[in-house]
Amino acid sequence: MVAPPDNDVLWARALHFQHNGSPALTGVSLGVRDGEILAVTGPRGSGKTTLLSCLSGLLPAQSGEIWFNSKPMHTMRPMRRERLRRERFGWIDPVPHLVPELTVWENAALPLMLRGTGRRAARTTAREWLERLDIGDCARKRPRGLPAAARQRVAIARALAAAPTVLFADEPTASLHRADRAHVLRTLTTAARSHGITVILATTEPETATLADRSVALLDGRCVQTVHLPPAAESEGRAACSLSV
């Protein structure tokens, strides 16, 4: 077993996974640096969601290694892996799953309150993120009356409010119109950069990958290409990473 590089927050080697006998990942290896925004691209069915699920510990890889902050996730017991996911990782789905009975701020604060954070402190943190994501004026509303782009911003605020080390975003704007998609993605990446959050973003859209530091393409469960994108604007204070897969 080979230890990962010290500057990789996530590192995976030779991941394999099959769904009902059909290969979804076939030997995928990659590393993700702390604070990096990595786009995982490829057509539907290429293994993007499976890769994110394995890296986050949601779906145990059937073979291979996954390391988080130099600790082997692939040998962790299920309860410890679940605690790691709850405390250090965030997840955004293609369609936001919000609790209709709760207000917008309560939805955004829910992960914090489930962790034991007091209601007042959780509300303050949630409302701060809602403001950053331009949805603060809807904090007291119920999510069912909001447009799709606003609901997805609530889901992003919920993921960011919990201060994850790594945020997994599985096609987070797939259900949005193009104009809303660009705005929501730029808001997400800007917020992540400003707080040093590592983001692994699955997408089928080439233009979405341009918001990342680096792009890894999957095809039939294999890494087929790694692209190092130009440095981000100086106002965002980041440069492209030089890590290869």
N, C-alpha and C positions, 0 to 999 in steps of 0.2 A: 504494500500500500504506500503510495507516494504522497507526501504532504503537499498541500497547495501553496502557491506563492503568497507571501505575507501581505501583499497589497491587494489581494482579491477578497472581497466580502463574500462572494459566492464562487465556487469552483466545482465543476462537474467533469467526470471522466467516464467515457464509454457507457453512456446511459442506454439501456434497452427497455422497451415496454411494448407489450402487445395487447390489443383490444380484441377479445374473442378470437384469438389466433391470428389476427391481422396485425402486422408490424406498424407501430405508431412512432417509435423511436428506435433507430438502429445505429448505436455507437456514437451518439452525440457527445461531444466534449466542448466545454467553453469555460471561460473565466469572466467575472464581472467585477470591476474595480469599485471601491467605495466612492459613492457620489456620482457614479456614471449613469447616464441614460442610454440603455441598450434597446434597440428595436429588433424584434424577431419577426422577420417577414416570410412570406410564402403564401401560396394559394390555400384555400380551404382544404382541410384534410392532410396538410403537410406535416402536422405534429406540433404546431405552436402551442395550443392549449395543453396538450399532454406534457410538453416540456415545462411550461410554467407551473403546472400542477405538481410535477416531480420536484422542481427546484424549490417550491414553497413547502414541500412536505405534505401537501394535500393528497398526493397519490404516490405511494412508495414505488420507486423504480424497481423493476424486476431483476436488474443487474446493473453494476456500475457504482460509482462513488459520487456523493454530493457533500461538500464541505461548506459550512457557514462560519465565518470568522475563525477559520482554522480548526473547527470542531466537526467531526464526522456525523452528518445527519443520517447517513445510510445505516449506521449501527445504533441509532437511538431507539429506545422503546417508544411505542405509540403515544403514551401519555406525555413523555418529555417532548416529543416532536410536536404534539398538539399545543403544548404550553409555549414552545418556541414560536409557532405560527401565530398564536394569540398575542404574544407580547412583542414580537420583533417584526412581523410581516403584516402588510396590508394587501387587500385584493379589491380590484374593481372589475365587475362583470360587464359584458356588452350592453345589458339592459339593467338599470338600477333596481335593486330589490329593497325598497323602502317599506317601513311599517306604516300602513295607512292611518292607523289610529293615533300615531304620534305626530307632533309638529315637526317642522323642518329642523329646528335646532335640536329637538330631542332625538331625531334620527341621526344627526351628525354627532351627538354626544353619546350615543348608545354604547359604542365599544369602550369608552372611558368609564361609564357607569358600571358596565359589566365587569370591569377590572377592579372596581371598588373605589374609583374616584368619586368624591362628593358631588352632589348635584350642582351646587353653585360653581365649583371649579370646572366641572365638565361643561356646564353651560357657557362659561366665559371662554374656554378654549374653542368650543364648537362655533360660537358666534364670531370669534376672531377669524376662523377659517372661512366661514360663510361670507364674511366681509371681503376677505382676500379674493374669493372666487366670485365676487359680484352678485351674491345671492342673499346678502344680509337683510335686505328689506322684506324677505319672505320668511324670516326666521319663525314667526308665529303661525304661519299658514300650514295647512295639511298638504302633503305631497300630491294627492290625486288631482288637485286643481292647477298644478303647475305644468308648463310645457315640457316636452321631453328633454330639451337642452338644460333647463333649470333643474329637473330631477336628477340628471346625470351629474351636474355640478354639486348637488347635495351629496350624492354618493361619493364623489371625489373628496369633498370636505370631510365626510365621515372617515374615509381611509386615511387622510392626512392628519386629522385631529388626534389620532391615536399615536402620532409620532413614530411611524414604522422605520426601521432601518432600511428595509427593502419593500418597495411597493410593486406588486405585480398587477399589470393592467392588461386584461385580455380583451382586445379590440374594444376599448372603452367608449368609442363613439360610433360603433357600427350602426346603431339605430337612428343616428341623427342625420339631418340634412347637411350638405357640404359646408355651407357657411357656418352653421352652428358647430360642426365638427372641427373646423380649423380653430375657432375661438376657444372651444373647450380644451383642445389638446395643447394649445399654446399656454393657456392658463395653468393647466396641470404641470407642464414641464417647467414653466417659470417658477411656480410655487415649490416644486421639488428641488430645483437648483438653489433657490434662496435658502433652503433649510437643509441642504446636504443629503437629501434622500435619494438613495439608489432606486432607479426605476427600470423594470424590465417590461417592455411594451410590445405586445403581440399585435400585428396589423397585416392586413392584406393590401393596404394603400401605400404606394411608393412615396407619395408626398408626406405621409405621416412620418416615415423613417427619416426625413430630412431634419426633423426636430431633435433627433437623437445625436449622441456622440459617435455612435458606431452602430452598424447594421449587420445582423447575421441572418442569412437566408436559409430556410429549410425547404427541402423537397423530398417527399416520400420518407420523412423521418430522419433525413441526413442533413448535416450542415454542408451546403454547397458553395457558399460564398460569404466572405466577410468584407465589409466596406467601411473604411475609416472616413468619416464625414468631416467637412471643413470645420475649423474652430467655430464655436458659438460666438455671438456678438460680444464685444468687450463689456457691454452693459450687463450681460448675464454672468460675466466673470468666469467663463469656463473655456477650456481648450479641448479639442478632440483627443480621445485616448488613443494610445498606440498599441493596445493589447491585441494579439492575434489569436485566432482559434485554431 
